[in-house]
Amino acid sequence: MEVTTEHITPISARVFSTYRNWPDEVARKGASLASSLADTYGIGIVAVPKPNIIGEGLKPILSANQIGLIITQNNPLLNKGITDLNVIGNNPLAICAPGTPPFLFDGSLSTHDIRHSAVGLKEYADQYGILPPGIVQDANGEASQDLNILYKILEGDRSCGSFPPLGGTKGLWLAMGMEFIAGALTGGFFGNAPGKPWGEGAIIFAFDSKLFNSAHMIKQIQDYLKQFKTYPGYHSFEISNQVMSRGWIEYPKSQLDSIIRVSNRSGINMNFESLR
């Protein structure tokens, strides 16, 4: 895979490639570069195309015992009746810190995590003919259970409504702020478009303890995390270690049945019996 790196300042660079894969190796390379810059200067800032799995992109930073942050600009899925245009992205962000296990938050700014649940929501709508409360809102920002709004959104048309932002207008303002940092700052800032494309911009930050001579940073992080019974990343790292040790993934029956139903409707003939 051909990846181009452009150094801008001593602490900042840009990584890009015309090839996109899954998981996003370009994002990993960008995180590795940010981590390397942080190791030298205390902070590293790298612009990349929007990562496919943003939490996954922070793994190189975690491996270096650094604090990491990814801010992204992506598809405009949010509104609250403040504009008739499709210009506010569902901009996900991810934050990591080197605990045992490490802290790794990865989330979007919609009330529901649309990236992972869109297929399930459509399946629910197809089956019951209505959506659960709080999933979508109409073009005026009012709560709605109209499944046609979901269908339109999944087709790239946000003219009938959108997903509600996390925390109401506070989440909306945060999403707009991220348009400037991950969009305009990286050259990926775009106006209204029916299909404003994914991948407009993302920035990866890596912070090393030497930035402020905080020699006890890692110990402070670990002592803080020990006070919690669980936190983002706690169980996922346990599961990841189990999967890597045994070489296979154990899907819950409900999730596997959902995959089978979707594949059957799509005309994909796959034998899932061996996965049960």
N, C-alpha and C positions, 0 to 999 in steps of 0.2 A: 504494500500500500504506500503510495507516494504522499508524503506529508511535507508541507512547506512551513518553515518557521521564519518569522520576521521579528528581529529584535528591534524594539522601538526606543526604549530608554534602558538604563541599567537594571531596573526592576520590572519592566514590562515587555511583553512580546505578544505576537499573534501566531496562532497555529491554525492551519486550514488545509482542506483536501477536497477535491471534487468527488471523492468516493466516500459514501456513507455506509457503515456496517453496523452490526448489532452483536454484542454491546459496542459502544462507540469508542473505538481505539483512538480516534482523534482527540476525544476528550481526555482519555487516559494520558496520552502523550502531553496534552496541554497541562494537566495536573502535575505530571512529573516535572515539566519545565518550571511551573510555578513553584513547586517544592524546592527545586534546585536553586532558583533565584532567592527564595526565602532563606535557604541554608547559607547563602553568601551575604545577602543584604538584610535579612530579617523579615522581608516581605517580598512576595512574588505575585505579579498580576498578569494573567494571560487571557486574551480574548480567543474564543473558539466558536465554531458553529454550535448551535444548541445541542447539548448532549442528549442521547436517546434515554439513558438512565442516569440522572444527574447524581444520585447518591453513589452509584458505582464509580463515577468519575473521580470521586474524592479519595478512593482507596490508596493511591500513591502518596497522598498527603498524610493520611493516617499512618501509613507504614513508616513515615519519617518523623512520627511523633510531633506533628504540627496541627494547628487549628486551620480548618479549611472552610471556604464558603463559595458556593456557586449561585450566581444570579442569572436568570434567563429571561429572554423576551420571546414569546411565541404566539400561537394562534389566538385571535381576539374572541374569547368566549364569555367575557364578563360585561355587565352593564348594570345600571340601576336607574334607567330612565333619564340619564343626564345627557345623552346624545343619541341621534338617529344613525350614527355611523358605527362601523365595526372597527374600532381602533384600540380597545383595551384588552390586552392579553391576559390569559390565565397563568401568568408568569410564575412558574415553580421556582423554588429555591431549596438549597440543601446546605446544611451546616454539620461539620464533624469536629470531634475533639477526641484525643487519644486516651480513652479510659480502658477499663478491663471488665467487661468488653467495652469497646469504644462507643461514644455517642454519635449517632448518625441520623439526623432528621432530613427527610426528603418529602416535600409536600407542595401542592399547588395552592393558589389563592382562591379557589372556588370552595363552596361549602362541602362538596363531595369530591373525592379524588377521581376526576372524570377519566383520566388516562387509563386507570385500571378497571373502572366499573362501567364504561360506556356500553360494552357488549352485554353485560348483565342487565343494565337498565333497559336496553332495547328488547332483550328477551322478556323482561317483566312486562313492558308495555305491550308487546305482541300478545302475551298470554292473557293479560287482564284488561287491556284496552284503556288503561289510565296509568298515570305515574303516581308514586308515593308523594305526599306533600313535601315541599322544600327542595325538590330536585331542579325545577326550572322556574323561570319567571317570564312574564310577557314583555313586550317591547316597552311598556311603561314602567317596568321594574316591579310589577305586582306579582305576588305568588300565583302560580298556576299549576294545574295537573294535566294540561293539554299535551298529550303524547306527540302531537304534530310538531310542537316546538322542539322536542328532542330529535325527531326525525330530521327536521330542517337543519338543526345544528350539526348533526352527524354528516349531513350532505355538504356542509360548509356554508350554509345560509343562516345568518343570524338576524335576519330582518324581522322575524316573528317573536324573538325572545332570546334569552341567554341563560347561562348558569348563574345563580346568585353568588356574589363574592363572600368570602369568609369574613364574618364580623360586619356585614353590611357595608356602609360607605367607608368605614375605616380600611377594610380589605381592598376596596376599590381604589382608594387613594394610594395605598401601598403598591398595588399593581401598576398604577400610573407612574409612580415614582421609579419603579424598576424599569419602565420603558426608557427612561432617560439614561440610567446607569448601564443596563445591558443592551439597550437599543441605540440611542443616539451616540453614546460614548464609543461604541464599537463600529459605527457606521451602518447599523442595521435598523435604523429608525424609519418606519414607513407609515403612511397615512392610511385612509380608508381603502379597503379592497375586499371584495366578496370572499376571496380566498387568500388573504394576507398570509404568505407562506410560513411554514414552520422553519425554525433554524435561523431566525434573523440575527440573533446575537446572544452570546453568553460570556460571562466573565468568571474566571476562577481566581480566587484569592488564596494564598497560602501564607500563614503567619507563623514565624518561628520564635521560640522563646528569647532569642538574642535580639529581637526587635526592640525590647525595652529592658534587656538584661534581667528578664524574669526567670531566674534560675530554677525557681520552684514551681513553674507553670504546670508541668505534668503531674507533680504530686498534688497540687491544689485541685486540678481537674479530677484526678482519681479519688481524692478524699471527698470531694463534693458528690460525685456519682455514687459513692458507696452508701449515701444516705437514702437512696431510692430503691424500691423493690423492682422497678422496671423503668425503662426510658427508651426513646427511639434508638434502634440498633441493638438493643439487649438480646432479644430473642432471635432476630434475623442472623446475628453472628453465630449464635449457638447452632441454629439450623444449618447455616452455611458450613460450619465445621463438620457437622454430622454428615451432610451430603458429600463433602469432599473426602471424608474417611471411608464411606461405604460405596460411593460412586453412583448413587441413584437418588431420585426425589420421590418422597411419599406425598401424593396429592390427597387432600380430603375427598371423600366420596362425592360430596355435593359439588365440589369444584370440578371433579373429573366428569361427573354426569353433565354438568353445564357445557364443558368442552365438547363432549360427544354430541349433545343436542345441536350446538352451533355448527359443528362439522357436518352433521347429517343434513341440516338445512342448506348448507353451502354446497352440497353434492360431493364432499370430500370423503372418500371411503378409506377410513383408517381403522386399524384393529387396535382398540384400546384395552382389550381383555388382558393383555400381558402387563398392563400398567396398574390393574386393580390389586 
